[in-house]
Amino acid sequence: MSNKLAIVLGTARDGNASSRVIKFLEKNILERDDFEVEVINVSDYLFSKTTIGDSEKVEPWKKIVSENDAFIFVTPEYNHSFPGELKILLDSLYKEYKGKVAAIAGVSMGPVSGARMIESLKIVLHTLNFEITQRTIGVGNVQKSLSEEGEASEDSEESLKKELNGVLEEITEKLK
């Protein structure tokens, strides 16, 4: 039996580099046989205001959360944190996250790999009752590490696959 995993693009910016990471993750996870993968783009679920869990606008996200066992949030670091649109989406539900596993892939144009964002997002995910993986995926210098098609450079491929496999092993353990 395979687990259902949603890979969530946490930014709505056009031309974002996080899409490169999404493509890399999806391709490499689909090469395995232990996960069904669904890619979610936060921009498809934007709403200006909502009440937790009750709005019709929240229903599509609520359905995604109910149908998936785990999530990898692929998120750039903007001003030492994560994008507001991801926060709005996450805040639209609460009890539905209990028992769901979450991992984070941090993305940055510089060498830090979104480390500050990862720590701030962990706090929010913990508060929302996600079971958070200790392992993360860090993609620094994303424009050099991954092509627009999600192909890893020779210098980064081994380390990115190692980080991904570690995260997936931890997700699998938490779902047992």
matplotlib code that plots the C-alpha trace (Angstrom):
import matplotlib.pyplot as plt

x = [0.0, 1.4, 1.0, -0.5, 1.8, 1.0, 3.9, 2.8, 4.3, 4.2, 4.5, 2.2, 4.9, 5.2, 8.6, 9.5, 12.5, 10.6, 8.9, 12.3, 12.3, 8.7, 9.7, 12.8, 10.9, 7.9, 10.2, 12.3, 9.4, 7.5, 10.5, 9.7, 6.7, 5.8, 4.1, 1.2, 2.1, -0.2, 1.3, -0.5, 0.0, -0.9, -1.9, -4.9, -6.3, -5.9, -8.6, -8.6, -10.4, -12.0, -13.2, -11.4, -12.8, -16.3, -16.0, -16.9, -13.5, -11.7, -13.5, -11.0, -8.0, -9.9, -10.5, -6.7, -5.8, -8.3, -7.1, -3.3, -1.3, 1.7, 2.9, 6.1, 5.9, 8.3, 8.8, 11.1, 12.6, 11.2, 12.6, 13.6, 10.1, 7.7, 5.1, 1.9, -0.2, 1.0, 0.2, -3.4, -3.9, -2.5, -4.6, -7.8, -8.0, -6.9, -8.4, -8.0, -4.2, -4.0, -2.1, -0.8, 2.9, 4.7, 8.2, 9.7, 11.9, 13.5, 14.5, 16.8, 18.8, 21.7, 23.6, 21.4, 18.8, 15.9, 17.1, 15.5, 12.2, 12.3, 12.5, 9.6, 7.4, 8.1, 6.6, 3.4, 3.1, 3.7, 1.0, -1.4, -0.9, 1.2, 3.7, 6.8, 9.9, 13.2, 14.9, 14.4, 15.5, 17.5, 18.1, 20.5, 21.7, 18.7, 19.4, 22.7, 21.5, 18.4, 17.5, 14.1, 13.0, 14.0, 17.2, 19.9, 23.4, 26.2, 27.3, 24.0, 22.2, 23.7, 23.1, 19.5, 18.6, 20.1, 18.1, 14.9, 15.3, 16.0, 12.8, 10.7, 12.1, 11.1, 7.6, 7.2, 8.2, 5.8, 2.9, 3.3]
y = [0.0, 3.4, 6.5, 9.6, 12.6, 16.2, 18.4, 22.0, 24.9, 27.6, 30.7, 32.4, 34.5, 34.2, 32.9, 31.5, 29.2, 26.8, 25.3, 23.8, 22.0, 20.7, 19.1, 17.5, 16.1, 14.9, 13.1, 11.4, 10.4, 8.9, 6.7, 4.9, 2.7, 3.7, 7.1, 8.4, 12.1, 15.1, 18.5, 21.5, 25.1, 27.6, 30.1, 27.8, 28.3, 32.0, 33.8, 37.2, 36.3, 33.2, 31.7, 28.5, 25.5, 26.9, 28.8, 27.3, 28.6, 26.3, 23.1, 22.2, 22.6, 20.6, 17.8, 17.7, 17.6, 14.7, 12.7, 12.9, 11.3, 13.6, 16.9, 18.4, 22.2, 23.6, 27.2, 30.0, 32.2, 35.8, 38.2, 35.4, 33.8, 32.0, 33.6, 35.1, 33.2, 29.9, 31.2, 32.1, 28.7, 26.9, 29.0, 28.1, 24.7, 23.3, 20.0, 18.5, 18.5, 16.2, 13.1, 14.5, 14.4, 17.5, 18.0, 21.2, 21.9, 25.3, 27.2, 30.2, 32.0, 32.2, 29.5, 29.4, 27.1, 28.8, 27.8, 30.7, 30.1, 26.4, 27.2, 29.7, 27.4, 24.5, 26.5, 27.1, 23.5, 22.3, 24.7, 23.4, 19.8, 18.4, 15.7, 17.4, 15.6, 16.5, 16.1, 18.8, 19.5, 22.5, 23.9, 26.8, 28.5, 27.0, 28.6, 26.7, 23.5, 22.8, 23.6, 25.1, 21.5, 20.3, 18.5, 18.6, 19.7, 17.3, 19.1, 18.9, 15.7, 13.3, 15.5, 16.5, 12.8, 11.9, 14.6, 13.6, 9.9, 10.8, 12.9, 10.1, 7.5, 9.7, 10.3, 6.5, 5.9, 8.5, 7.0, 3.5]
z = [0.0, -0.9, 1.1, -0.4, -0.5, -1.5, -2.6, -2.0, -3.9, -1.1, -3.3, -5.8, -7.4, -11.2, -12.3, -8.9, -8.5, -6.2, -9.2, -10.1, -6.8, -7.2, -10.5, -9.0, -6.1, -8.1, -10.6, -8.0, -5.7, -8.7, -9.4, -6.1, -5.6, -2.0, -2.6, -4.7, -5.5, -6.0, -6.7, -5.2, -6.1, -3.4, -6.1, -7.0, -3.5, -2.8, -1.0, 0.6, 3.8, 5.3, 8.5, 9.7, 7.9, 7.2, 4.0, 0.6, -0.6, 1.9, 0.8, -2.1, 0.3, 3.0, 0.5, -0.4, 3.3, 3.9, 0.9, 1.7, 4.5, 4.2, 2.8, 1.6, 1.7, -0.9, 0.1, -0.7, 2.0, 1.7, 4.2, 6.6, 6.6, 4.3, 1.9, 3.3, 0.9, 2.4, 5.9, 4.8, 3.3, 6.3, 8.7, 6.9, 8.6, 12.0, 13.3, 9.8, 10.1, 13.2, 12.3, 9.0, 8.5, 7.1, 5.8, 4.5, 1.5, 1.8, -1.4, -1.8, -4.4, -1.9, 0.0, 3.1, 1.6, 3.4, 6.8, 8.6, 6.8, 7.7, 11.4, 11.3, 9.3, 11.7, 14.5, 12.5, 11.4, 15.0, 16.2, 13.6, 14.9, 12.0, 12.8, 11.5, 10.2, 11.7, 8.3, 5.7, 2.2, 1.6, -1.9, -1.8, -5.0, -6.6, -10.0, -10.1, -8.3, -10.5, -14.1, -14.9, -15.8, -12.3, -13.4, -10.7, -11.5, -11.2, -8.0, -6.3, -7.5, -4.9, -1.9, -3.0, -3.5, -0.1, 1.6, -0.2, 0.7, 4.3, 4.4, 2.7, 5.2, 8.1, 6.6, 6.1, 9.8, 11.1, 9.0, 10.5]

ax = plt.figure().add_subplot(projection="3d")
ax.plot(x, y, z, "-o")
ax.set_aspect("equal")
plt.show()
